[in-house]
């Protein structure tokens, strides 16, 4: 299993309705793809005050590297990801991705 974790440094001008639309699109995509599940998204609560720059994030689980590759290659992911890039400070540099295999 691979847990795909994405942390966003949203720009001050990021539209919350547009962000909600992208998150819904990603949730729908994950539900459609074999081998992907457990999408969760939300604001960073940062209870330990260690990641204040990344105000929002999401995770999903993929059964293996191929399922994660299929998610990444899907045209819907590319479209939604492009929209996220536009919402983040520094574009792509405002997105931090961790893939944890367990």
Residue, then its C-alpha position, 0 to 999 in steps of 0.5 A: x500500500x502507498x499513502x499519497x500525501x499532498x500538502x498545499x501552500x495556498x496563496x492568499x487569493x486562492x478561492x475556497x469554492x474553487x478549492x472545494x471543487x478540485x477536492x471533490x473532483x479528486x475524491x470522485x477520481x479516486x472513487x473511480x480508479x481501481x486500486x485507489x481509495x480512502x481519499x481525505x482532504x482538509x485544512x492543516x490543523x497543525x497542532x504541533x505548530x510545525x507546518x504553518x506554511x502548508x494550510x491544506x492537504x489531502x491523502x489517498x491510498x493506492x494498493x501499489x505503485x501501478x495504481x498510483x501511476x494510473x492516478x497520476x497519468x489520468x487526464x482528470x488528475x492532470x487537469x485538477x492538479x493544474x488547477x491546484x498549481x494555480x492556487x498555490x504560492x510559487x505554483x508547483x513549488x507550493x505543493x509538497x508530496x510524500x509517498x509512504x509505502x507500508 
